[in-house]
Amino acid sequence: MKLTHIFAVCFMLLAPIAYASNEETVVPQDETTQQQAEYEEWAGQILASLQKNQGRISLPGTDATLNIPDEFYFLSAKDAETVLVDVWGNPPGQNVLGMIFPANFTPFDAESWAVTVEYEQDGYVSDEDAADIDYTELLVQMQQDTAEASKERVEHGYEPIALVGWAAKPFYDQAQHKLHWAKEIQFGDNEVNTLNYNIRVLGRKGVLVLNFIAGMEQLPQINQNLDSVLALAEFNSGAQYADFNPELDQVAAYGLGALVAGKVLAKTGFLALALVFLKKFGVFILLGLGALLRKLFAKKSVPTSPN
């Protein structure tokens, strides 16, 4: 079932009486019921196809591991693509390694949030400039770059995007070699802005990229879970930041400031902004199906990775 069908169902449930050419048209109740039944069936099929994973999970091609406790579950790259594209309405071809969700929510719940997982193997990122970065000045440049790239996004048929500002100013933990910050982003004329909370875990040969996707009103909840999520990802022994060997290893052509600014943006414009994920809100609240599908999803077995 396509997103256009989803919104049609939501509209019909909110406004069963439509007006055209000054004539009142009443949407038949049986048609509304049929649309809702089709939507419920589609959502149920999506949930049935998703495989929740917990425990120790090796991320292929990264020399990194996730440790997913009972409070969370992990979706594979294939299942993550389904959620991002089919459920949340993002462009296809995201190429994420997976997604992390809080255990008490499904991807359809308006209250849910998620963390996408990616990896960039561009070499060892030096943190020597950590104390010298002017994040206020950097924000202004990022807003200008976003406005320019948004024009290309619109040309490709997607709604415009604007970087409103910091939701949390960048912070670098030099002991753990983990960098995190949050951006407030507006998609089109959406009344609810999107929160993109970014985490970068530095390693010997590259960087793990973890990004929260949520609404701005969920920022307090994300802050409460930040330390827990930061603890989920680690590089394996021999691939950690401290294992860097300047005689053997490649050094990335950028530093921490470029990680925050989005080093890919200057290269790919629209493609970078296409990967700023949007979460559709309120679908299940309107349909009143959230509790039912949460119950069904909770009954699914949760395999623990043997790794």
C-alpha positions in Angstrom: 0.0 0.0 0.0 1.5 3.3 -1.1 1.9 6.5 1.0 -0.7 8.2 -1.1 -3.2 5.6 0.0 -2.2 6.0 3.6 -2.9 9.7 3.5 -6.1 9.1 1.8 -7.2 6.9 4.6 -6.2 9.4 7.2 -8.1 12.2 5.4 -11.2 10.1 5.1 -11.1 9.3 8.8 -10.6 12.9 9.8 -13.1 14.4 7.3 -15.8 11.9 6.2 -17.8 14.7 4.6 -16.1 16.4 1.6 -17.3 19.3 -0.5 -16.9 19.7 -4.2 -18.6 22.3 -6.5 -20.6 23.5 -3.5 -22.3 20.0 -3.3 -22.1 17.9 -0.2 -20.6 14.4 -0.8 -20.8 11.9 2.0 -18.1 9.2 1.9 -19.9 5.8 2.4 -19.1 4.3 5.7 -18.4 0.9 4.2 -15.8 2.5 1.9 -14.1 4.1 4.9 -14.1 0.7 6.7 -12.7 -1.0 3.7 -9.9 1.5 3.4 -9.0 1.2 7.1 -9.1 -2.6 6.8 -6.7 -2.5 3.8 -4.4 -0.2 5.7 -4.4 -2.4 8.8 -3.7 -5.5 6.7 -0.8 -3.6 5.0 0.7 -2.5 8.3 0.3 -6.0 9.8 2.2 -7.5 6.8 5.0 -5.0 7.2 5.4 -5.8 10.9 5.2 -9.5 10.3 8.2 -9.1 7.9 10.4 -7.3 10.4 12.9 -9.4 12.4 13.8 -7.9 15.8 17.4 -8.7 17.0 19.1 -8.3 20.3 22.4 -9.3 21.9 25.8 -9.0 20.4 25.5 -8.0 16.7 28.5 -7.8 14.3 28.2 -5.1 11.7 29.6 -6.4 8.4 32.5 -4.5 6.9 33.1 -2.3 9.9 35.2 -4.2 12.6 32.5 -2.9 15.0 29.9 -4.5 17.2 26.5 -3.5 18.6 25.4 -4.7 22.1 21.6 -4.5 22.1 20.1 -5.0 25.5 16.4 -5.8 26.3 15.5 -2.1 26.2 16.1 -2.0 22.4 15.9 -4.1 19.3 17.9 -3.9 16.0 16.5 -4.2 12.4 18.7 -5.4 9.6 19.7 -3.3 6.6 16.8 -4.9 4.6 14.2 -4.2 7.3 15.6 -0.7 7.9 15.1 0.1 4.2 11.5 -1.1 4.4 10.8 1.2 7.4 12.6 4.2 6.0 11.1 4.1 2.5 7.7 2.3 2.8 6.6 3.4 6.3 8.4 6.7 6.8 8.3 8.0 3.2 12.0 8.6 2.6 13.8 8.2 -0.8 14.9 4.7 -1.6 18.5 3.5 -1.7 19.5 4.5 1.9 22.2 1.9 2.3 22.1 1.9 6.1 23.5 -1.1 8.1 20.3 -1.2 10.2 18.2 0.6 12.7 17.8 0.6 16.5 14.4 1.0 18.1 13.2 1.2 21.7 11.7 -2.2 22.6 8.3 -0.8 23.6 7.5 0.8 20.2 6.9 -0.3 16.6 8.1 1.8 13.6 4.4 2.8 13.1 3.9 4.5 16.5 3.9 8.3 16.5 5.8 8.2 19.8 8.6 6.0 18.5 12.1 7.1 17.6 14.9 5.2 16.0 18.7 5.3 15.4 20.1 4.5 11.9 23.5 2.9 11.7 26.0 3.5 9.0 29.8 3.3 8.5 32.2 5.6 6.6 35.7 4.1 6.0 37.6 7.1 5.0 40.5 6.6 7.4 41.5 7.8 10.9 39.8 11.1 11.7 42.2 13.4 13.7 40.6 15.1 16.7 43.4 17.6 17.1 41.0 20.5 16.1 38.4 19.5 18.7 39.0 22.6 20.9 39.3 25.1 18.1 36.0 24.7 16.2 33.6 27.6 16.3 30.3 25.8 16.1 28.3 29.1 15.9 30.1 30.1 12.7 29.9 26.5 11.5 26.1 26.5 11.9 25.7 29.6 9.7 27.7 27.9 6.9 25.7 24.7 7.3 22.4 26.6 7.0 23.6 28.2 3.8 24.7 24.9 2.3 21.5 23.3 3.3 19.4 26.0 1.6 21.4 25.6 -1.7 21.2 21.8 -1.7 17.5 22.0 -0.9 16.8 23.6 -4.3 18.2 20.5 -6.0 16.1 18.3 -3.6 12.9 20.2 -4.8 14.0 19.7 -8.4 14.0 15.9 -7.7 10.4 16.0 -6.5 11.0 16.1 -2.7 9.8 18.7 -0.3 12.3 21.5 0.7 14.4 21.2 3.8 15.8 23.9 6.1 18.3 23.6 9.0 16.6 25.6 11.8 19.5 25.4 14.2 21.2 23.4 16.9 18.9 21.3 19.1 22.1 20.3 21.1 25.4 22.0 20.4 28.2 19.6 19.3 30.1 17.8 22.1 33.2 15.7 21.8 34.1 13.1 24.4 37.9 12.9 24.0 38.2 9.9 26.3 35.6 7.7 24.4 36.3 9.3 21.0 32.6 9.9 20.5 31.1 13.1 19.0 27.5 14.0 19.2 25.2 16.9 18.4 21.6 17.6 17.3 20.0 19.6 14.5 16.4 20.9 14.3 15.2 20.4 10.7 12.0 21.5 8.9 10.6 19.5 6.0 8.4 21.5 3.7 5.5 23.2 5.7 5.3 20.4 8.3 4.1 21.8 11.6 6.3 19.3 13.5 10.0 19.8 12.9 12.3 16.7 12.7 15.1 16.1 15.2 18.3 14.7 13.8 20.5 13.7 16.7 23.9 12.7 15.4 26.5 10.4 17.0 30.0 9.6 15.5 32.1 6.9 17.0 35.7 7.3 15.8 37.7 4.2 15.0 41.1 3.3 13.6 40.0 3.1 9.9 36.7 5.0 9.9 33.7 6.3 11.7 30.4 4.7 12.9 27.5 7.0 12.1 24.5 6.8 14.4 21.6 9.2 13.8 18.5 9.5 15.9 15.3 10.2 14.0 12.5 11.8 16.0 10.3 14.8 16.5 11.5 17.9 18.2 9.1 17.3 21.1 10.9 14.1 21.8 14.2 15.8 22.5 13.9 15.3 26.3 13.3 11.6 25.8 16.3 11.3 23.4 18.5 13.1 26.0 17.4 10.5 28.6 18.4 7.7 26.3 21.6 9.3 24.9 24.0 7.6 27.2 22.4 4.2 26.7 22.7 4.6 22.9 26.2 5.8 23.1 27.1 2.6 24.9 25.6 0.4 22.3 28.4 0.7 19.7 32.0 -0.1 19.9 34.9 -1.0 17.6 36.5 -4.4 18.1 40.0 -4.8 19.6 42.6 -3.8 17.0 40.1 -1.5 15.2 39.7 1.1 18.0 40.8 4.7 17.8 43.8 4.0 20.1 45.0 1.3 17.8 45.9 3.8 15.0 49.3 3.2 13.5 50.6 6.3 11.6 53.0 4.1 9.6 50.3 1.8 8.3 46.9 3.5 8.5 45.3 6.0 6.2 44.4 9.4 7.7 41.1 11.0 6.6 41.2 14.2 4.7 38.9 15.9 7.1 38.5 16.5 10.9 35.8 16.7 13.5 34.4 20.0 12.1 33.7 18.3 8.7 32.0 15.4 10.4 29.5 17.9 12.0 29.1 20.0 8.8 28.5 16.9 6.7 31.5 16.3 4.6 29.4 14.6 1.9 27.2 17.6 1.4 29.8 19.5 -0.6 30.3 16.5 -2.9 26.8 15.3 -3.6 24.3 18.1 -2.7 20.9 16.6 -3.1 22.1 13.0 -2.3 23.3 14.1 1.1 20.1 15.8 1.9 18.1 12.8 0.7 19.7 11.0 3.6 18.4 13.4 6.2 15.6 11.1 7.2 12.0 12.2 7.8 9.6 10.4 10.1 5.9 10.5 9.3 3.9 11.2 12.4 0.4 10.4 13.7 -0.8 7.7 11.2 -1.6 5.1 13.9 -3.0 7.7 16.3 -5.5 8.7 13.7 -6.4 5.1 12.9 -6.5 3.9 16.4 -4.5 0.8 15.5 -1.3 1.5 17.4 -2.1 -0.5 20.6 -3.3 -3.5 18.6 -0.2 -3.7 16.3 2.1 -3.1 19.2 0.6 -6.1 20.9 1.0 -8.3 17.8 4.6 -7.1 17.2 5.6 -7.7 20.8 4.7 -11.4 20.4 7.3 -11.9 17.8 10.4 -13.8 18.9 13.5 -11.8 19.4 16.6 -13.8 18.3 19.9 -13.1 20.0 22.9 -13.0 17.8 25.4 -15.8 18.4 28.3 -13.4 17.6 
